[in-house]
Amino acid sequence: MLDGDLAVSSLTRLHDALTESSGTLIYHVEGDVGCDGRSQLSLAIGGSLSLCCQRCLEALDYPLDLHSLLEFVDDEHDLTQEELEDDSRDFLPNQKELDVVELIEDEILLALPTVPRHDSCRLPAGSDAASGKVSPFSVLAATRRQA
């Protein structure tokens, strides 16, 4: 069993998705053996990340509460179709050493929304709609209607 805190700033592959890299995440990793005799890791990650809303471009607090079951396999070709379709667990190749921080970062990257956004928000203040500017395309549309 392995428990700890992990600084968000140490997860460098996440930095592009974040508006702020301060804070910490809590993790819990526990090893076990599954009913089929394969080694397993149970991984839990909790905390909060500050993502960039893709609609308003403001910070979005994203609560993180991940639970993953990872099962080690000698050869991925030995997996049955039923095992591959089972969404309750993921498979990793057997390896002598495992970088836990890299594994945690991988799981977070897979769990992030592709387009993070608030439930309701406005366009950024500098956008044409917010600043009252007339779109050149609306002028063209008006000209076309007159012709």
Phi and psi in radians as a Rosetta constraint file:
Dihedral C 1 N 2 CA 2 C 2 CIRCULARHARMONIC -2.439 0.35
Dihedral N 2 CA 2 C 2 N 3 CIRCULARHARMONIC 2.104 0.35
Dihedral C 2 N 3 CA 3 C 3 CIRCULARHARMONIC -2.124 0.35
Dihedral N 3 CA 3 C 3 N 4 CIRCULARHARMONIC 2.653 0.35
Dihedral C 3 N 4 CA 4 C 4 CIRCULARHARMONIC 3.081 0.35
Dihedral N 4 CA 4 C 4 N 5 CIRCULARHARMONIC 3.108 0.35
Dihedral C 4 N 5 CA 5 C 5 CIRCULARHARMONIC -1.922 0.35
Dihedral N 5 CA 5 C 5 N 6 CIRCULARHARMONIC 2.539 0.35
Dihedral C 5 N 6 CA 6 C 6 CIRCULARHARMONIC -2.309 0.35
Dihedral N 6 CA 6 C 6 N 7 CIRCULARHARMONIC 2.170 0.35
Dihedral C 6 N 7 CA 7 C 7 CIRCULARHARMONIC -1.193 0.35
Dihedral N 7 CA 7 C 7 N 8 CIRCULARHARMONIC 2.295 0.35
Dihedral C 7 N 8 CA 8 C 8 CIRCULARHARMONIC -1.061 0.35
Dihedral N 8 CA 8 C 8 N 9 CIRCULARHARMONIC -0.593 0.35
Dihedral C 8 N 9 CA 9 C 9 CIRCULARHARMONIC -1.087 0.35
Dihedral N 9 CA 9 C 9 N 10 CIRCULARHARMONIC -0.393 0.35
Dihedral C 9 N 10 CA 10 C 10 CIRCULARHARMONIC -1.399 0.35
Dihedral N 10 CA 10 C 10 N 11 CIRCULARHARMONIC -0.200 0.35
Dihedral C 10 N 11 CA 11 C 11 CIRCULARHARMONIC -1.619 0.35
Dihedral N 11 CA 11 C 11 N 12 CIRCULARHARMONIC 1.337 0.35
Dihedral C 11 N 12 CA 12 C 12 CIRCULARHARMONIC -1.122 0.35
Dihedral N 12 CA 12 C 12 N 13 CIRCULARHARMONIC -0.522 0.35
Dihedral C 12 N 13 CA 13 C 13 CIRCULARHARMONIC -1.236 0.35
Dihedral N 13 CA 13 C 13 N 14 CIRCULARHARMONIC -0.271 0.35
Dihedral C 13 N 14 CA 14 C 14 CIRCULARHARMONIC -1.482 0.35
Dihedral N 14 CA 14 C 14 N 15 CIRCULARHARMONIC -0.331 0.35
Dihedral C 14 N 15 CA 15 C 15 CIRCULARHARMONIC -0.952 0.35
Dihedral N 15 CA 15 C 15 N 16 CIRCULARHARMONIC -0.628 0.35
Dihedral C 15 N 16 CA 16 C 16 CIRCULARHARMONIC -1.124 0.35
Dihedral N 16 CA 16 C 16 N 17 CIRCULARHARMONIC -0.481 0.35
Dihedral C 16 N 17 CA 17 C 17 CIRCULARHARMONIC -1.560 0.35
Dihedral N 17 CA 17 C 17 N 18 CIRCULARHARMONIC -0.181 0.35
Dihedral C 17 N 18 CA 18 C 18 CIRCULARHARMONIC -1.773 0.35
Dihedral N 18 CA 18 C 18 N 19 CIRCULARHARMONIC 2.615 0.35
Dihedral C 18 N 19 CA 19 C 19 CIRCULARHARMONIC -1.622 0.35
Dihedral N 19 CA 19 C 19 N 20 CIRCULARHARMONIC -0.330 0.35
Dihedral C 19 N 20 CA 20 C 20 CIRCULARHARMONIC -2.646 0.35
Dihedral N 20 CA 20 C 20 N 21 CIRCULARHARMONIC 2.393 0.35
Dihedral C 20 N 21 CA 21 C 21 CIRCULARHARMONIC -1.936 0.35
Dihedral N 21 CA 21 C 21 N 22 CIRCULARHARMONIC 0.459 0.35
Dihedral C 21 N 22 CA 22 C 22 CIRCULARHARMONIC -1.563 0.35
Dihedral N 22 CA 22 C 22 N 23 CIRCULARHARMONIC 2.929 0.35
Dihedral C 22 N 23 CA 23 C 23 CIRCULARHARMONIC 1.725 0.35
Dihedral N 23 CA 23 C 23 N 24 CIRCULARHARMONIC 3.090 0.35
Dihedral C 23 N 24 CA 24 C 24 CIRCULARHARMONIC -2.342 0.35
Dihedral N 24 CA 24 C 24 N 25 CIRCULARHARMONIC 2.745 0.35
Dihedral C 24 N 25 CA 25 C 25 CIRCULARHARMONIC -2.036 0.35
Dihedral N 25 CA 25 C 25 N 26 CIRCULARHARMONIC 2.602 0.35
Dihedral C 25 N 26 CA 26 C 26 CIRCULARHARMONIC -1.830 0.35
Dihedral N 26 CA 26 C 26 N 27 CIRCULARHARMONIC 2.355 0.35
Dihedral C 26 N 27 CA 27 C 27 CIRCULARHARMONIC -2.291 0.35
Dihedral N 27 CA 27 C 27 N 28 CIRCULARHARMONIC 2.721 0.35
Dihedral C 27 N 28 CA 28 C 28 CIRCULARHARMONIC -2.481 0.35
Dihedral N 28 CA 28 C 28 N 29 CIRCULARHARMONIC 2.145 0.35
Dihedral C 28 N 29 CA 29 C 29 CIRCULARHARMONIC -2.153 0.35
Dihedral N 29 CA 29 C 29 N 30 CIRCULARHARMONIC 2.282 0.35
Dihedral C 29 N 30 CA 30 C 30 CIRCULARHARMONIC -2.409 0.35
Dihedral N 30 CA 30 C 30 N 31 CIRCULARHARMONIC 2.304 0.35
Dihedral C 30 N 31 CA 31 C 31 CIRCULARHARMONIC -1.619 0.35
Dihedral N 31 CA 31 C 31 N 32 CIRCULARHARMONIC 2.668 0.35
Dihedral C 31 N 32 CA 32 C 32 CIRCULARHARMONIC -2.796 0.35
Dihedral N 32 CA 32 C 32 N 33 CIRCULARHARMONIC 3.074 0.35
Dihedral C 32 N 33 CA 33 C 33 CIRCULARHARMONIC -2.095 0.35
Dihedral N 33 CA 33 C 33 N 34 CIRCULARHARMONIC 2.231 0.35
Dihedral C 33 N 34 CA 34 C 34 CIRCULARHARMONIC -1.311 0.35
Dihedral N 34 CA 34 C 34 N 35 CIRCULARHARMONIC 3.018 0.35
Dihedral C 34 N 35 CA 35 C 35 CIRCULARHARMONIC -1.129 0.35
Dihedral N 35 CA 35 C 35 N 36 CIRCULARHARMONIC -0.383 0.35
Dihedral C 35 N 36 CA 36 C 36 CIRCULARHARMONIC -1.619 0.35
Dihedral N 36 CA 36 C 36 N 37 CIRCULARHARMONIC 0.147 0.35
Dihedral C 36 N 37 CA 37 C 37 CIRCULARHARMONIC 1.501 0.35
Dihedral N 37 CA 37 C 37 N 38 CIRCULARHARMONIC 0.035 0.35
Dihedral C 37 N 38 CA 38 C 38 CIRCULARHARMONIC -1.494 0.35
Dihedral N 38 CA 38 C 38 N 39 CIRCULARHARMONIC 2.527 0.35
Dihedral C 38 N 39 CA 39 C 39 CIRCULARHARMONIC -1.222 0.35
Dihedral N 39 CA 39 C 39 N 40 CIRCULARHARMONIC 2.477 0.35
Dihedral C 39 N 40 CA 40 C 40 CIRCULARHARMONIC -2.309 0.35
Dihedral N 40 CA 40 C 40 N 41 CIRCULARHARMONIC 2.677 0.35
Dihedral C 40 N 41 CA 41 C 41 CIRCULARHARMONIC -2.150 0.35
Dihedral N 41 CA 41 C 41 N 42 CIRCULARHARMONIC 2.277 0.35
Dihedral C 41 N 42 CA 42 C 42 CIRCULARHARMONIC -1.782 0.35
Dihedral N 42 CA 42 C 42 N 43 CIRCULARHARMONIC 2.184 0.35
Dihedral C 42 N 43 CA 43 C 43 CIRCULARHARMONIC -2.157 0.35
Dihedral N 43 CA 43 C 43 N 44 CIRCULARHARMONIC 2.226 0.35
Dihedral C 43 N 44 CA 44 C 44 CIRCULARHARMONIC -2.216 0.35
Dihedral N 44 CA 44 C 44 N 45 CIRCULARHARMONIC 2.340 0.35
Dihedral C 44 N 45 CA 45 C 45 CIRCULARHARMONIC -2.314 0.35
Dihedral N 45 CA 45 C 45 N 46 CIRCULARHARMONIC 2.301 0.35
Dihedral C 45 N 46 CA 46 C 46 CIRCULARHARMONIC -2.369 0.35
Dihedral N 46 CA 46 C 46 N 47 CIRCULARHARMONIC 2.704 0.35
Dihedral C 46 N 47 CA 47 C 47 CIRCULARHARMONIC 2.576 0.35
Dihedral N 47 CA 47 C 47 N 48 CIRCULARHARMONIC -2.746 0.35
Dihedral C 47 N 48 CA 48 C 48 CIRCULARHARMONIC -2.487 0.35
Dihedral N 48 CA 48 C 48 N 49 CIRCULARHARMONIC 2.433 0.35
Dihedral C 48 N 49 CA 49 C 49 CIRCULARHARMONIC -2.059 0.35
Dihedral N 49 CA 49 C 49 N 50 CIRCULARHARMONIC 2.623 0.35
Dihedral C 49 N 50 CA 50 C 50 CIRCULARHARMONIC -1.813 0.35
Dihedral N 50 CA 50 C 50 N 51 CIRCULARHARMONIC 1.715 0.35
Dihedral C 50 N 51 CA 51 C 51 CIRCULARHARMONIC -1.628 0.35
Dihedral N 51 CA 51 C 51 N 52 CIRCULARHARMONIC 2.930 0.35
Dihedral C 51 N 52 CA 52 C 52 CIRCULARHARMONIC -1.731 0.35
Dihedral N 52 CA 52 C 52 N 53 CIRCULARHARMONIC 2.094 0.35
Dihedral C 52 N 53 CA 53 C 53 CIRCULARHARMONIC -1.127 0.35
Dihedral N 53 CA 53 C 53 N 54 CIRCULARHARMONIC 2.230 0.35
Dihedral C 53 N 54 CA 54 C 54 CIRCULARHARMONIC -1.400 0.35
Dihedral N 54 CA 54 C 54 N 55 CIRCULARHARMONIC -0.086 0.35
Dihedral C 54 N 55 CA 55 C 55 CIRCULARHARMONIC -1.662 0.35
Dihedral N 55 CA 55 C 55 N 56 CIRCULARHARMONIC -0.908 0.35
Dihedral C 55 N 56 CA 56 C 56 CIRCULARHARMONIC -1.843 0.35
Dihedral N 56 CA 56 C 56 N 57 CIRCULARHARMONIC -0.134 0.35
Dihedral C 56 N 57 CA 57 C 57 CIRCULARHARMONIC 1.132 0.35
Dihedral N 57 CA 57 C 57 N 58 CIRCULARHARMONIC 0.335 0.35
Dihedral C 57 N 58 CA 58 C 58 CIRCULARHARMONIC -1.692 0.35
Dihedral N 58 CA 58 C 58 N 59 CIRCULARHARMONIC 2.951 0.35
Dihedral C 58 N 59 CA 59 C 59 CIRCULARHARMONIC -1.170 0.35
Dihedral N 59 CA 59 C 59 N 60 CIRCULARHARMONIC 2.491 0.35
Dihedral C 59 N 60 CA 60 C 60 CIRCULARHARMONIC -2.252 0.35
Dihedral N 60 CA 60 C 60 N 61 CIRCULARHARMONIC 2.033 0.35
Dihedral C 60 N 61 CA 61 C 61 CIRCULARHARMONIC -1.306 0.35
Dihedral N 61 CA 61 C 61 N 62 CIRCULARHARMONIC 2.064 0.35
Dihedral C 61 N 62 CA 62 C 62 CIRCULARHARMONIC -1.960 0.35
Dihedral N 62 CA 62 C 62 N 63 CIRCULARHARMONIC 1.902 0.35
Dihedral C 62 N 63 CA 63 C 63 CIRCULARHARMONIC -1.238 0.35
Dihedral N 63 CA 63 C 63 N 64 CIRCULARHARMONIC 2.358 0.35
Dihedral C 63 N 64 CA 64 C 64 CIRCULARHARMONIC -1.977 0.35
Dihedral N 64 CA 64 C 64 N 65 CIRCULARHARMONIC 2.093 0.35
Dihedral C 64 N 65 CA 65 C 65 CIRCULARHARMONIC -2.496 0.35
Dihedral N 65 CA 65 C 65 N 66 CIRCULARHARMONIC 1.395 0.35
Dihedral C 65 N 66 CA 66 C 66 CIRCULARHARMONIC -1.738 0.35
Dihedral N 66 CA 66 C 66 N 67 CIRCULARHARMONIC 2.470 0.35
Dihedral C 66 N 67 CA 67 C 67 CIRCULARHARMONIC -2.385 0.35
Dihedral N 67 CA 67 C 67 N 68 CIRCULARHARMONIC 2.077 0.35
Dihedral C 67 N 68 CA 68 C 68 CIRCULARHARMONIC -2.251 0.35
Dihedral N 68 CA 68 C 68 N 69 CIRCULARHARMONIC 2.527 0.35
Dihedral C 68 N 69 CA 69 C 69 CIRCULARHARMONIC -2.013 0.35
Dihedral N 69 CA 69 C 69 N 70 CIRCULARHARMONIC 2.047 0.35
Dihedral C 69 N 70 CA 70 C 70 CIRCULARHARMONIC -1.988 0.35
Dihedral N 70 CA 70 C 70 N 71 CIRCULARHARMONIC 2.243 0.35
Dihedral C 70 N 71 CA 71 C 71 CIRCULARHARMONIC -2.018 0.35
Dihedral N 71 CA 71 C 71 N 72 CIRCULARHARMONIC 2.348 0.35
Dihedral C 71 N 72 CA 72 C 72 CIRCULARHARMONIC -1.571 0.35
Dihedral N 72 CA 72 C 72 N 73 CIRCULARHARMONIC 2.369 0.35
Dihedral C 72 N 73 CA 73 C 73 CIRCULARHARMONIC -2.254 0.35
Dihedral N 73 CA 73 C 73 N 74 CIRCULARHARMONIC 2.583 0.35
Dihedral C 73 N 74 CA 74 C 74 CIRCULARHARMONIC -1.241 0.35
Dihedral N 74 CA 74 C 74 N 75 CIRCULARHARMONIC -0.756 0.35
Dihedral C 74 N 75 CA 75 C 75 CIRCULARHARMONIC -2.506 0.35
Dihedral N 75 CA 75 C 75 N 76 CIRCULARHARMONIC 2.187 0.35
Dihedral C 75 N 76 CA 76 C 76 CIRCULARHARMONIC -1.148 0.35
Dihedral N 76 CA 76 C 76 N 77 CIRCULARHARMONIC -0.299 0.35
Dihedral C 76 N 77 CA 77 C 77 CIRCULARHARMONIC -1.290 0.35
Dihedral N 77 CA 77 C 77 N 78 CIRCULARHARMONIC -0.260 0.35
Dihedral C 77 N 78 CA 78 C 78 CIRCULARHARMONIC -1.395 0.35
Dihedral N 78 CA 78 C 78 N 79 CIRCULARHARMONIC -0.144 0.35
Dihedral C 78 N 79 CA 79 C 79 CIRCULARHARMONIC -1.350 0.35
Dihedral N 79 CA 79 C 79 N 80 CIRCULARHARMONIC 2.452 0.35
Dihedral C 79 N 80 CA 80 C 80 CIRCULARHARMONIC -1.418 0.35
Dihedral N 80 CA 80 C 80 N 81 CIRCULARHARMONIC 2.840 0.35
Dihedral C 80 N 81 CA 81 C 81 CIRCULARHARMONIC -1.055 0.35
Dihedral N 81 CA 81 C 81 N 82 CIRCULARHARMONIC -0.644 0.35
Dihedral C 81 N 82 CA 82 C 82 CIRCULARHARMONIC -1.101 0.35
Dihedral N 82 CA 82 C 82 N 83 CIRCULARHARMONIC -0.721 0.35
Dihedral C 82 N 83 CA 83 C 83 CIRCULARHARMONIC -1.154 0.35
Dihedral N 83 CA 83 C 83 N 84 CIRCULARHARMONIC -0.697 0.35
Dihedral C 83 N 84 CA 84 C 84 CIRCULARHARMONIC -1.140 0.35
Dihedral N 84 CA 84 C 84 N 85 CIRCULARHARMONIC -0.562 0.35
Dihedral C 84 N 85 CA 85 C 85 CIRCULARHARMONIC -1.492 0.35
Dihedral N 85 CA 85 C 85 N 86 CIRCULARHARMONIC -0.146 0.35
Dihedral C 85 N 86 CA 86 C 86 CIRCULARHARMONIC -1.312 0.35
Dihedral N 86 CA 86 C 86 N 87 CIRCULARHARMONIC 1.949 0.35
Dihedral C 86 N 87 CA 87 C 87 CIRCULARHARMONIC -1.465 0.35
Dihedral N 87 CA 87 C 87 N 88 CIRCULARHARMONIC -0.018 0.35
Dihedral C 87 N 88 CA 88 C 88 CIRCULARHARMONIC -1.396 0.35
Dihedral N 88 CA 88 C 88 N 89 CIRCULARHARMONIC -0.187 0.35
Dihedral C 88 N 89 CA 89 C 89 CIRCULARHARMONIC -2.641 0.35
Dihedral N 89 CA 89 C 89 N 90 CIRCULARHARMONIC 2.774 0.35
Dihedral C 89 N 90 CA 90 C 90 CIRCULARHARMONIC -2.110 0.35
Dihedral N 90 CA 90 C 90 N 91 CIRCULARHARMONIC 2.829 0.35
Dihedral C 90 N 91 CA 91 C 91 CIRCULARHARMONIC -2.059 0.35
Dihedral N 91 CA 91 C 91 N 92 CIRCULARHARMONIC 2.471 0.35
Dihedral C 91 N 92 CA 92 C 92 CIRCULARHARMONIC -2.218 0.35
Dihedral N 92 CA 92 C 92 N 93 CIRCULARHARMONIC 2.561 0.35
Dihedral C 92 N 93 CA 93 C 93 CIRCULARHARMONIC -1.231 0.35
Dihedral N 93 CA 93 C 93 N 94 CIRCULARHARMONIC 2.504 0.35
Dihedral C 93 N 94 CA 94 C 94 CIRCULARHARMONIC -1.045 0.35
Dihedral N 94 CA 94 C 94 N 95 CIRCULARHARMONIC 2.413 0.35
Dihedral C 94 N 95 CA 95 C 95 CIRCULARHARMONIC -2.609 0.35
Dihedral N 95 CA 95 C 95 N 96 CIRCULARHARMONIC 2.680 0.35
Dihedral C 95 N 96 CA 96 C 96 CIRCULARHARMONIC -1.266 0.35
Dihedral N 96 CA 96 C 96 N 97 CIRCULARHARMONIC -0.655 0.35
Dihedral C 96 N 97 CA 97 C 97 CIRCULARHARMONIC -2.179 0.35
Dihedral N 97 CA 97 C 97 N 98 CIRCULARHARMONIC 2.525 0.35
Dihedral C 97 N 98 CA 98 C 98 CIRCULARHARMONIC -2.310 0.35
Dihedral N 98 CA 98 C 98 N 99 CIRCULARHARMONIC 2.159 0.35
Dihedral C 98 N 99 CA 99 C 99 CIRCULARHARMONIC -1.454 0.35
Dihedral N 99 CA 99 C 99 N 100 CIRCULARHARMONIC 1.840 0.35
Dihedral C 99 N 100 CA 100 C 100 CIRCULARHARMONIC -1.136 0.35
Dihedral N 100 CA 100 C 100 N 101 CIRCULARHARMONIC -0.696 0.35
Dihedral C 100 N 101 CA 101 C 101 CIRCULARHARMONIC -1.112 0.35
Dihedral N 101 CA 101 C 101 N 102 CIRCULARHARMONIC -0.732 0.35
Dihedral C 101 N 102 CA 102 C 102 CIRCULARHARMONIC -1.122 0.35
Dihedral N 102 CA 102 C 102 N 103 CIRCULARHARMONIC -0.697 0.35
Dihedral C 102 N 103 CA 103 C 103 CIRCULARHARMONIC -1.099 0.35
Dihedral N 103 CA 103 C 103 N 104 CIRCULARHARMONIC -0.763 0.35
Dihedral C 103 N 104 CA 104 C 104 CIRCULARHARMONIC -1.080 0.35
Dihedral N 104 CA 104 C 104 N 105 CIRCULARHARMONIC -0.780 0.35
Dihedral C 104 N 105 CA 105 C 105 CIRCULARHARMONIC -1.114 0.35
Dihedral N 105 CA 105 C 105 N 106 CIRCULARHARMONIC -0.708 0.35
Dihedral C 105 N 106 CA 106 C 106 CIRCULARHARMONIC -1.033 0.35
Dihedral N 106 CA 106 C 106 N 107 CIRCULARHARMONIC -0.812 0.35
Dihedral C 106 N 107 CA 107 C 107 CIRCULARHARMONIC -1.107 0.35
Dihedral N 107 CA 107 C 107 N 108 CIRCULARHARMONIC -0.672 0.35
Dihedral C 107 N 108 CA 108 C 108 CIRCULARHARMONIC -1.162 0.35
Dihedral N 108 CA 108 C 108 N 109 CIRCULARHARMONIC -0.800 0.35
Dihedral C 108 N 109 CA 109 C 109 CIRCULARHARMONIC -1.032 0.35
Dihedral N 109 CA 109 C 109 N 110 CIRCULARHARMONIC -0.675 0.35
Dihedral C 109 N 110 CA 110 C 110 CIRCULARHARMONIC -1.214 0.35
Dihedral N 110 CA 110 C 110 N 111 CIRCULARHARMONIC -0.477 0.35
Dihedral C 110 N 111 CA 111 C 111 CIRCULARHARMONIC -1.550 0.35
Dihedral N 111 CA 111 C 111 N 112 CIRCULARHARMONIC -0.284 0.35
Dihedral C 111 N 112 CA 112 C 112 CIRCULARHARMONIC -1.167 0.35
Dihedral N 112 CA 112 C 112 N 113 CIRCULARHARMONIC 2.522 0.35
Dihedral C 112 N 113 CA 113 C 113 CIRCULARHARMONIC -1.173 0.35
Dihedral N 113 CA 113 C 113 N 114 CIRCULARHARMONIC 2.534 0.35
Dihedral C 113 N 114 CA 114 C 114 CIRCULARHARMONIC -1.211 0.35
Dihedral N 114 CA 114 C 114 N 115 CIRCULARHARMONIC -0.577 0.35
Dihedral C 114 N 115 CA 115 C 115 CIRCULARHARMONIC -2.293 0.35
Dihedral N 115 CA 115 C 115 N 116 CIRCULARHARMONIC 1.506 0.35
Dihedral C 115 N 116 CA 116 C 116 CIRCULARHARMONIC -1.210 0.35
Dihedral N 116 CA 116 C 116 N 117 CIRCULARHARMONIC 2.398 0.35
Dihedral C 116 N 117 CA 117 C 117 CIRCULARHARMONIC -2.791 0.35
Dihedral N 117 CA 117 C 117 N 118 CIRCULARHARMONIC 2.682 0.35
Dihedral C 117 N 118 CA 118 C 118 CIRCULARHARMONIC -1.177 0.35
Dihedral N 118 CA 118 C 118 N 119 CIRCULARHARMONIC 2.784 0.35
Dihedral C 118 N 119 CA 119 C 119 CIRCULARHARMONIC -1.107 0.35
Dihedral N 119 CA 119 C 119 N 120 CIRCULARHARMONIC -0.677 0.35
Dihedral C 119 N 120 CA 120 C 120 CIRCULARHARMONIC -2.583 0.35
Dihedral N 120 CA 120 C 120 N 121 CIRCULARHARMONIC 2.259 0.35
Dihedral C 120 N 121 CA 121 C 121 CIRCULARHARMONIC -2.785 0.35
Dihedral N 121 CA 121 C 121 N 122 CIRCULARHARMONIC 2.906 0.35
Dihedral C 121 N 122 CA 122 C 122 CIRCULARHARMONIC -1.740 0.35
Dihedral N 122 CA 122 C 122 N 123 CIRCULARHARMONIC 2.882 0.35
Dihedral C 122 N 123 CA 123 C 123 CIRCULARHARMONIC -1.142 0.35
Dihedral N 123 CA 123 C 123 N 124 CIRCULARHARMONIC 2.749 0.35
Dihedral C 123 N 124 CA 124 C 124 CIRCULARHARMONIC -1.016 0.35
Dihedral N 124 CA 124 C 124 N 125 CIRCULARHARMONIC 2.656 0.35
Dihedral C 124 N 125 CA 125 C 125 CIRCULARHARMONIC -1.042 0.35
Dihedral N 125 CA 125 C 125 N 126 CIRCULARHARMONIC -0.512 0.35
Dihedral C 125 N 126 CA 126 C 126 CIRCULARHARMONIC -1.472 0.35
Dihedral N 126 CA 126 C 126 N 127 CIRCULARHARMONIC 0.007 0.35
Dihedral C 126 N 127 CA 127 C 127 CIRCULARHARMONIC -1.306 0.35
Dihedral N 127 CA 127 C 127 N 128 CIRCULARHARMONIC 2.764 0.35
Dihedral C 127 N 128 CA 128 C 128 CIRCULARHARMONIC -1.039 0.35
Dihedral N 128 CA 128 C 128 N 129 CIRCULARHARMONIC -0.713 0.35
Dihedral C 128 N 129 CA 129 C 129 CIRCULARHARMONIC -1.144 0.35
Dihedral N 129 CA 129 C 129 N 130 CIRCULARHARMONIC -0.655 0.35
Dihedral C 129 N 130 CA 130 C 130 CIRCULARHARMONIC -1.363 0.35
Dihedral N 130 CA 130 C 130 N 131 CIRCULARHARMONIC -0.521 0.35
Dihedral C 130 N 131 CA 131 C 131 CIRCULARHARMONIC -1.559 0.35
Dihedral N 131 CA 131 C 131 N 132 CIRCULARHARMONIC -0.123 0.35
Dihedral C 131 N 132 CA 132 C 132 CIRCULARHARMONIC 1.478 0.35
Dihedral N 132 CA 132 C 132 N 133 CIRCULARHARMONIC 0.111 0.35
Dihedral C 132 N 133 CA 133 C 133 CIRCULARHARMONIC -1.225 0.35
Dihedral N 133 CA 133 C 133 N 134 CIRCULARHARMONIC 2.566 0.35
Dihedral C 133 N 134 CA 134 C 134 CIRCULARHARMONIC -1.561 0.35
Dihedral N 134 CA 134 C 134 N 135 CIRCULARHARMONIC 2.281 0.35
Dihedral C 134 N 135 CA 135 C 135 CIRCULARHARMONIC -1.222 0.35
Dihedral N 135 CA 135 C 135 N 136 CIRCULARHARMONIC 2.402 0.35
Dihedral C 135 N 136 CA 136 C 136 CIRCULARHARMONIC -1.081 0.35
Dihedral N 136 CA 136 C 136 N 137 CIRCULARHARMONIC -0.459 0.35
Dihedral C 136 N 137 CA 137 C 137 CIRCULARHARMONIC -1.264 0.35
Dihedral N 137 CA 137 C 137 N 138 CIRCULARHARMONIC -0.560 0.35
Dihedral C 137 N 138 CA 138 C 138 CIRCULARHARMONIC -1.220 0.35
Dihedral N 138 CA 138 C 138 N 139 CIRCULARHARMONIC -0.571 0.35
Dihedral C 138 N 139 CA 139 C 139 CIRCULARHARMONIC -1.147 0.35
Dihedral N 139 CA 139 C 139 N 140 CIRCULARHARMONIC -0.743 0.35
Dihedral C 139 N 140 CA 140 C 140 CIRCULARHARMONIC -1.118 0.35
Dihedral N 140 CA 140 C 140 N 141 CIRCULARHARMONIC -0.677 0.35
Dihedral C 140 N 141 CA 141 C 141 CIRCULARHARMONIC -1.118 0.35
Dihedral N 141 CA 141 C 141 N 142 CIRCULARHARMONIC -0.704 0.35
Dihedral C 141 N 142 CA 142 C 142 CIRCULARHARMONIC -1.143 0.35
Dihedral N 142 CA 142 C 142 N 143 CIRCULARHARMONIC -0.687 0.35
Dihedral C 142 N 143 CA 143 C 143 CIRCULARHARMONIC -1.137 0.35
Dihedral N 143 CA 143 C 143 N 144 CIRCULARHARMONIC -0.714 0.35
Dihedral C 143 N 144 CA 144 C 144 CIRCULARHARMONIC -1.126 0.35
Dihedral N 144 CA 144 C 144 N 145 CIRCULARHARMONIC -0.668 0.35
Dihedral C 144 N 145 CA 145 C 145 CIRCULARHARMONIC -1.164 0.35
Dihedral N 145 CA 145 C 145 N 146 CIRCULARHARMONIC -0.558 0.35
Dihedral C 145 N 146 CA 146 C 146 CIRCULARHARMONIC -1.271 0.35
Dihedral N 146 CA 146 C 146 N 147 CIRCULARHARMONIC -0.477 0.35
